[in-house]
Amino acid sequence: MEEESRKEYWEQVYQTKSPEQVSWTQPVPQTSLDFINELNLRKDARIIDIGGGDSKLVDYLLQDGFTDVTVLDISESALEKAKVRLGDQSAKVKWIVSDITEFQPTSHYDLWHDRATFHFLTTPQQIAAYLNIAKNVVNDFMVIGTFSESGPEKCSGLHIKQYTETQLQEQLNPAFKKIRCINEDHTTPLQTKQNFLFCSFKRQPHLT
């Protein structure tokens, strides 16, 4: 799917469906929060949530006192939903509308968080573009959640790429070293289960 088609697709999803009608909705993104809390970041750490959409992760990060949070999503409609939900708090967040493979960062980040964007990249070119951007802008940590080998093969009607712990680690080597990984079931609003792989990684010294 071309970039413009992907954008149109996700705009339609967020314009026509409520959070209760999409599989990825979480009332509390507890696993992401647990992984982030383990990293003992400063409250002024630069955090970017890739494909954050209208996820409530940003709400909890602000509530926890983080002061430099960016949310990126391909869908402007998704980000507008998040802004409306946050109200005045939304002014504390940097909002970026971009396909992740076309993202042109102007900052470096201490933490790159991604729950369920990476697995939508299914071609070598898309994956390489994503990893190249991350390797250039992440100073310290990555937290990534993807569908596991036991998870769905499609999401929201689109094919995805499943990952094992070893496969995900191989994609990020040698720039990032695994800290830990877990598998867990996410229960969707429709009460179906999706098995996720969540991993945290530490940036390794830049190779010369």
N, C-alpha and C positions, 0 to 999 in steps of 0.2 A: 504494500500500500504506500503510495507516494505521500510526501509530507503534507501537502494540501488536503489530500483525501483523509489522512489520519486526523488532521485538525477538524475537518468538517464532521467526521465520525464522532469524535469526542465532544464536540460542541452540541451535537444532536442528543447524545446520551445525557449530558448534564442539563440541557434545556427541557428535556421531556420526562426525565425520571427523578423521583425523590430519593433521598438517601436510603429509604426502606426498600427501594426497588432495585438497588444495585448490590452486587455480592460483596464488595470490598468494605462496606460500611462497618465501622467499629464505634460503639458508644465511648469506649475508652481504649486507646491504642496501647494497652499495657505492656505488651512485649517490646515494642519500640522504646517505650519509656524506661523499661528495665535495662535494656541494652545501653541506652544513653546515660542513665544514672550511674552505671558501672564505670563509665569513662572518667568520672570526676572532672568534668569540664568546668572552666571558669564561667561565671555568669555572663561575661562579655564575649565568650567564644562565638565565633562566626559559624552559624549553623544554616545549612540549606537542606530543605526537604524536596527531593526530586519527585515530580509527579504527585505533589501533595494534594492537588485538587481541593475539595472541600473537607479534607480530613481534619479531625479535631486535634491532631498532634500539636499544631501551632498553638491552640488554646492552652494546652497543658504546659508547653514550653514557656509561654508568657506567664502563666500562673506560677511556674517554678522559678521565675525571676530572670530568665534568659532575655538579653536585651538586644541581640543582633541575629534576628531570625529572617531567613528568606524562604519563600515558597515559590516553587517553579511548577508550572503545568502547561500542557499544550492547549488546554481549554480555558479561555477567558471567562466563560460562563461558570466554570467550577470555582475559579478564584473569586468571582463576584459573589457567589453563594457564601464563601468563607468570610468575605469582608462584611456582608450583611449580618452574618451570625455574630461576628466579633464586635460590630459597632465601632465605637470610638477606639477600641483596642487595635483595630486594623491599621491604624496610622503608625503603630509601632513595628509593623512588618514590612519587609520589602517584597513586592509581588512581581513575578516575572512570567510573562506569557511566552512560551517557546517550546518547540519540539526539542527534547533533550539532545538529539543528535545534531541539532543546529544551534545549540546554545553557545553564545559567545560571552563568557564570563568576564567581568571587570574587577572581580575580587577573588581572593583565595579564601578557603574555608577550613575551619578546624574540624568540622564534622559534616560529612555528606551522608544524609539519610535517604533511603529509597525503599519503600515498601511497595512492591508490585509494579514498578515501571520496567526494570531491567528485563524481566521475562517476556515483555511484549516485543523486545528486539530479537528478531529471528534470523536476520541475515548477517553474514560475517562483516559486512560493511557497517551496518547499524551498531553492532556490538563493538567494533573497533573504534567507531566515532565516540561512543559513550565512554569507553575506557580511556581513550586518549584525553578527553576533556577532564575526566576525574583525576588522572595521573598528573595533569598539569596544574590543577587548582586545589587539591586536597593536601592540607598541611599535616594532619594528624590521623584522623579516623574515618572509616566508612562503616555504616550499618546497612546491610542489604537484606531484604526479604523477597524471596521468589517462590514460585510453586516448586515443590520437591518432585522427585521421581514418582511419588505416590499421589501427587496432586493432579488437578484437572489438566487436560491437554488444550482446553480453550477457556477463554474468559471474555464475557461480554460479546460472545460471538466471534472472537478473534483467536487465531492460533497463537500459542505461547511456546516458550522454550523452557522445559523443565530442567532443574539442576540437582545434582548430588552435591554433597559437601566438597568432594574432591574436585568436581568439575568447576564449581564456583571459585574455589581456591586457585585452580589452574588459570582461570581467566584473569585473576588479579595479580598473580605472581609475575615478576619479582617485586613489583612496586609496593605491594601490600602483603603483610603477613597476618594469617588468621589468628584472632584471639580466641574466639569460641563460636560454635554453631549449635543450634537446636532445631528439631523438627516439632511442629505443633499443628493442631487442627484449628482452623478458623471457622467458627460457625457463622454462616451468612444470615442476613435478615430473614431469608426464606427457610432457615433451619437446616440447610445442607452443610456439609463439612468439606473444607478445602485444606489439604495438607501443605504447609509452608515450610521452607527452609529459611531460617534467620541466621545470619553470621555477622560478626564484627571483625574488623581488620585494622591493623596499625600500619601507618605509612612507614616505609623503610627509607633509609638514607638514599638520596638521589644518586643514581649510578653515573659515573663520568665516562 
